[in-house]
Amino acid sequence: MKCIEVKTDPSYNVWIGSALTSQIGKLLYPIASGHRVAMITDMYVDPLYGEEVTAAIEDYGIEVQSFPIMVEEKTKNLSTVETLLRKLTQENYSKDDVILDVGGGMISDIAGMTAALFLSGIKVVHMPSTLLAMTDAAIGGKAELNLPEGKGIVGTVYQPELVVADIDMLATLPEHEIRSGMGEIMKYAVLEDSGLYNKLLNHPARTDLNDLENIIWQCAQIKAHIVEDDPAGFGNRGLVRLGHTAGQAIEAATDYSILHGEAVGLGMLVMAYGTGNRKTGDKIKALLEKYDLPTTIEWPDREIISAALFKGVEDRNYEGTYSIVVPEAIGHCVRKKVSARELTLILKKGLVAIKHGKNQSGKRHSLRSFRRARS
Ligand SMILES: NC(=O)c1ccc[n+]([C@@H]2O[C@H](COP(=O)([O-])OP(=O)(O)OC[C@H]3O[C@@H](n4cnc5c(N)ncnc54)[C@H](O)[C@@H]3O)[C@@H](O)[C@H]2O)c1
């Protein structure tokens, strides 16, 4: 078991390890003793872990009520949060009560926003159940919702009291969701730490849980440091958007038929090739291929570019430029401001490069073949 202290205001601990579900009552006790816990969870995760989490909390004499919800990008929105806020009100929750979310990044986004808004803010504890949420979404307090106009437009930064990542939950996570999480892990390998890049490259592609514990811990540390330096996201925290300019455009253009981590991986590749960093692009591609993530996409370029320009609100600056993160080398990424025309050219060049790329075996990875493999 490992613990990282995220030194934001307030600071909090991130626990990462095995069998932590049985410890959740003990870990919650100092925060929730004498109060109620509203467990906001994914309706698919609830039957897997809801009972065990509830029993471990009730063991410490704390009342728990479960609020399972159906989540997808199209419903990661204000309407879902409003429904939850109304339910909490109808069930007489009060300012001292605690929201515990159990699920992936969508659940931590929805529950984080609900906690920030209910009675002007109540305590929230994240229990991430996906690789992506353990390494990224559950750390740093960002809670983001979508609008029909684009992804992640409604957001806040609201730090949790505690994060508890039980890696045993990954045993039930479908293989494609593990791969999606690897996409986000690769972002950290490219962003900060060339040691992590080499470790992933030389590692057997099928990682066991013990390996994952170390990898999650490394990524969580990198994210924690970035967040400590810039909790509100006006400066260097922007670096965690590596792969997101093109990635989110791909998600939006394809109507979210690609997983977030897959999109981030493709987004890094597009940005590396599009900005002329071919060697770095080749290195990113080698990692994506190794973990069987898509390295090309069969989708009209113009739709992806249009989504980046018109739906990429998070990257847009007041003077009409866009902020992008350029992977110049592994472990060296820089933020740049570009005009709409420059962004268009970068994306065009990057998308053309990945469409004409081949992997080592000569087989093209594509969104289409990836979807077939999944179904
Ligand atoms: N706010 C942030 O800082 C931040 C950072 C990164 C990503 N995100 C957001 O996170 C979302 C992606 O998160 P995600 O990849 O965790 O997806 P997710 O929350 O949609 O979960 C993926 C799928 O896995 C299932 N699942 C979850 N845990 C499981 C388990 N242990 N066993 C079996 N099935 C399980 C879920 O039911 C779901 O179908 C995106 O919406 C993205 O925008 C937010």
The ligand as a Gaussian input file, in Angstrom:
#p B3LYP/6-31G(d) Opt

LIG

0 1
 N      -11.681000      15.753000     -14.167000
 C      -10.527000      15.265000     -14.537000
 O       -9.474000      15.684000     -14.082000
 C      -10.496000      14.149000     -15.554000
 C       -9.264000      13.628000     -15.962000
 C       -9.254000      12.584000     -16.876000
 C      -10.452000      12.088000     -17.383000
 N      -11.635000      12.647000     -16.969000
 C      -12.901000      12.135000     -17.501000
 O      -13.032000      10.769000     -17.105000
 C      -13.860000      10.093000     -18.032000
 C      -13.227000       8.783000     -18.410000
 O      -13.061000       8.036000     -17.243000
 P      -12.975000       6.443000     -17.274000
 O      -12.095000       6.005000     -18.349000
 O      -12.681000       6.027000     -15.894000
 O      -14.427000       6.031000     -17.791000
 P      -15.807000       5.679000     -17.107000
 O      -16.035000       6.398000     -15.861000
 O      -16.808000       5.854000     -18.186000
 O      -15.681000       4.118000     -16.826000
 C      -15.434000       3.254000     -17.906000
 C      -16.331000       2.035000     -17.921000
 O      -15.829000       1.081000     -16.997000
 C      -16.869000       0.603000     -16.136000
 N      -16.204000       0.329000     -14.860000
 C      -15.684000       1.239000     -14.011000
 N      -15.011000       0.619000     -13.032000
 C      -15.136000      -0.702000     -13.252000
 C      -14.641000      -1.874000     -12.613000
 N      -13.822000      -1.798000     -11.558000
 N      -14.959000      -3.081000     -13.108000
 C      -15.757000      -3.194000     -14.224000
 N      -16.226000      -2.119000     -14.899000
 C      -15.913000      -0.901000     -14.419000
 C      -17.901000       1.714000     -16.128000
 O      -19.186000       1.194000     -15.869000
 C      -17.789000       2.267000     -17.541000
 O      -18.587000       1.500000     -18.399000
 C      -14.026000      11.012000     -19.211000
 O      -15.312000      11.563000     -19.167000
 C      -12.969000      12.080000     -18.996000
 O      -13.346000      13.305000     -19.541000
 C      -11.680000      13.647000     -16.073000

